[in-house]
Amino acid sequence: MLLLTGEYQHTIDDKNRVLVSNKLRSQIDADEHGNNFYLVLGSNGILCLYPEKYFEQLVAAGAPKGAAPDEAVAFERMSFALASKVELDRQGRLLINDRLRTRAGLKEQITLVGVRDHIEIWNNDNWEDYLQSHMGQYQQQMSQARQNILQSQTE
């Protein structure tokens, strides 16, 4: 199982490249998760970087169950059209094409966020806003999860 974690601030250079932190890269086993990546415009317009085997699982799952045929076609069309197979260069840099960068609204200062099976690419300010607006909810959820674990250990 892949557990990508952490937040890492970086800069997109003048050639639209961003360094994927070695701390993130070292969490990905190339033999198990694949050598390449897919750059995908994800939910809420967040740019996501998936190891190839996880992206393959995502698209294989297809449209949500119960989707109308037109919705299933639209999901497939969008899933593949908005994805780009990418490789990191020798320095661990990722090239973000202009179209995806514009669609994701990425500026120069960004934060890479490990989110279990993928890496999200956020503008620094947007990430900080997200943290502020969701911190209370997160703290409650973490407290509840901890209580559940402690309760299950005493049963």
N, C-alpha and C positions, 0 to 999 in steps of 0.2 A: 504494500500500500504506500502511496506517495503522500507525504505530509510536508508541503511547502509552508514555511513560516517566516515571519519577520517583515519589517518595512525598511526600505533602503532608498535614500534620496540620491538622485542622479541628475545629470544634465543631458539634454539632447543636443548633440553638437551640430555644427553648421552643415554637416552632410547627412543629417537625420539619423544619426547612430546614437544608441544608448548602450552603456555598459550594463550587462546583467551581472550583478554582484557575484563574486566567487562563492560567497556564503549561500546564495540561492542555487547556483549551478552545482555546488557540491552536494546538494540535497537530492539531485536527480541522477539516478543510476542509468546510464545510457543503454546498457544491456537489457534492463527491465523495462524502461520507459521510452526508449528510442533515442536516436542521435539527433533528430530534427525536431522542429517546433512548428506550430501553426499559430499565426497571429490572427486573432478573431475579434471582431467588434461584438462584444457581449451585451448582456442586459444593462439597461440604463446608459448605454453608450460608452461603457468602460472597455478599453482595449485590453484583451486577455491574451496571454502567451501560454499555450498548452503543449506539453510534451506530446509527440506525435501519437503515441499509443492511447493517450487519454482523449485526444481529439477524435480519434477513430471510434472510440467507445461512445463519445458524445453524439456523433452524427449517426452511428449505428442504432442508437436508441430511437432516433427519428422524432417525428412530431409527437406532441403529447397525446396520450391515449384518448380516444373519443373525438379527435380532431376531424373536422369535415375534410373530404378529399382535397378541396381547394386550399385549405389551411395546411394540409400535409405537404402539398406541392410547394406552397409558399415557404414553408419552413425549410424544405430541402434546398430550394433555390437560393434563399437568403443565406443558409448555413455555408454553402459552398462558394457563393459569390463574394461574401464578405470575409472569407478566410484566405490567408496567404501562407504557403509553406515557406519557412525561413530557416536559415542556418546562422549560427553565431560565428563570427570570424575568430581568428586565432587569439585575439585579446578578449574574447567573450562579449563582443559588441553585436547588437541587433540593429539592422537597418529597418526603419519604419517608413514605408512609402508615404508620399505626400497625401494621397487620397485618404488613407486610414488615419493619418495624423490629423488631418482636417476634420474628418468625421468624428473623431474622438475628442476634438478640441484641445489637443495637447500643446502646451506651451513649452518653453525651454526647461523649466525646473519641474521635475517629476518625482514621483515616489513609486517604487516597485513594491508590491505587497504580495507576500506568499499567502495563497488561499487554498489550502489543502492540495488540490490536483492541478492548479494553474497559478500563473503570476498575473496580477492585475497592474495596469499602468495608469496612474492617476496624475493629474496636475497636483502639485504640492498643496495649493490652497484648497482645492476641492476635497482632497483627502483629509486635511485638517478640519474642514467644515463637516465632513461625514463623521469623523471621530467625535466631534463636539455634539452633534445631534443624536448619535447613537450610543454614547458612552453609558448613560443611565440604564438603558435597556440591556446593554451588554453586561453590566455589573449585576443586574438582577438575574439574568440568565446564567451567568457564571456561578452565582451564589446558589441558585436552584440546582444546577448540575452537581455542584459539590455536595449539597445536602442529599441528593439522590444517591451519590456514591457512598457517602457515610451511612445512610440508612440501609442500603443493600448489604454493606459489610457487617452490620449489626444483626441482620436477620438470619 
